[in-house]
Amino acid sequence: MVRSFIEKPNCIILAISPANQDSATSDAIKISREVDPKGERTFGVLTKIDLMDKGTNAVDILEGKSYRLQFPWIGVVNRSQADSLHCHMK
């Protein structure tokens, strides 16, 4: 169903992938590569950066080294419960 929409040349693709999973196996990235191999109409969003394993980072993806797009990748970091409590205590 998604493919029929994103195959249209006037469609903008929002490829959302969690950072705590291997981006090579991301369905969103895989499908967007198939229909937009040059990344000319794909926006990449990397979520859950805060949940990545220690010692790993998302820099290569965010800088476009792993999967190059015409537009910069967007990284999403959510606040933890501790961060939320700390903000409310101020």
C-alpha positions in Angstrom: 0.0 0.0 0.0 2.8 2.5 0.9 4.7 1.7 -2.2 1.8 2.8 -4.5 2.0 6.2 -2.9 5.7 6.7 -2.7 6.3 5.6 -6.3 4.6 8.7 -7.5 7.3 11.2 -8.6 5.6 14.1 -6.9 5.5 12.4 -3.5 7.9 13.3 -0.7 9.1 10.3 1.2 9.5 10.5 5.0 11.7 7.5 5.8 11.6 7.0 9.6 14.0 4.5 11.1 14.9 3.7 14.8 18.5 4.2 15.7 18.5 1.3 18.1 18.1 -1.1 15.2 20.4 -1.9 12.3 19.7 0.7 9.6 20.7 -1.9 7.0 17.5 -3.8 7.8 15.2 -0.8 8.0 12.1 -1.4 5.8 11.6 2.4 5.5 15.2 2.9 4.1 15.0 -0.2 1.9 11.7 0.8 0.2 12.8 4.5 -0.2 16.0 3.3 -1.8 14.1 1.2 -4.3 11.8 4.0 -5.4 14.1 7.0 -4.9 17.7 5.6 -5.4 19.3 9.1 -5.5 17.4 10.3 -2.4 16.1 13.3 -4.2 12.7 13.3 -2.6 13.4 11.4 0.6 13.8 12.9 4.1 15.4 10.6 6.6 14.4 10.7 10.3 16.4 8.7 12.8 14.4 8.2 16.0 15.3 6.7 19.4 18.9 8.0 19.4 18.6 8.1 23.2 18.1 4.3 23.2 21.2 3.3 21.3 23.6 0.9 22.9 26.6 2.4 24.6 29.6 2.7 22.3 27.5 3.1 19.2 26.5 6.4 17.6 24.4 7.7 14.8 27.0 10.1 13.3 27.6 8.2 10.1 23.9 8.0 9.4 23.1 11.6 10.3 26.1 12.9 8.2 24.8 10.9 5.2 27.7 8.5 5.1 25.7 5.3 5.5 22.8 6.4 3.2 23.2 9.6 1.3 20.1 11.8 0.8 19.7 15.2 -0.9 18.4 16.6 2.4 20.1 16.2 5.8 18.9 13.5 8.1 16.9 14.6 11.2 17.8 13.0 14.5 15.2 12.6 17.3 16.1 12.3 20.9 13.3 11.9 23.5 13.7 12.9 27.1 14.0 10.2 29.6 11.9 9.9 32.7 14.8 11.3 34.8 15.1 14.3 32.4 11.3 15.0 32.7 11.4 14.8 36.5 14.5 17.1 36.6 12.7 19.7 34.5 9.6 19.7 36.7 11.7 20.1 39.9 13.3 23.4 38.6 
